[in-house]
Amino acid sequence: MRRRPNDDPEQRREREFDTITLVLAGVLSAIILGAVGYGIFNSSRGTTAIPALTAGSPIPLPPERPASTTGSR
């Protein structure tokens, strides 16, 4: 690499840090995206389909609890 006569060492150091930061950000992004993709791919295996709620299908209600007479007047 040829050194330019008016190249400030401080500016060159900043460019080197910017390059290192960019490379590290790319590597970390690839790791995170790979982990998310791996999790999505593996979680989709062996799962059952969630039945779609349509207007004709009744929504099951929770069972009613019996009324308690304890403490009532």
Rosetta blueprint (number, residue, H / E / L):
1 M L
2 R L
3 R L
4 R L
5 P L
6 N L
7 D L
8 D L
9 P H
10 E H
11 Q H
12 R H
13 R H
14 E H
15 R H
16 E H
17 F H
18 D H
19 T H
20 I H
21 T H
22 L H
23 V H
24 L H
25 A H
26 G H
27 V H
28 L H
29 S H
30 A H
31 I H
32 I H
33 L H
34 G H
35 A H
36 V H
37 G H
38 Y H
39 G H
40 I H
41 F H
42 N H
43 S H
44 S L
45 R L
46 G L
47 T L
48 T L
49 A L
50 I L
51 P L
52 A L
53 L L
54 T L
55 A L
56 G L
57 S L
58 P L
59 I L
60 P L
61 L L
62 P L
63 P L
64 E L
65 R L
66 P L
67 A L
68 S L
69 T L
70 T L
71 G L
72 S L
73 R L
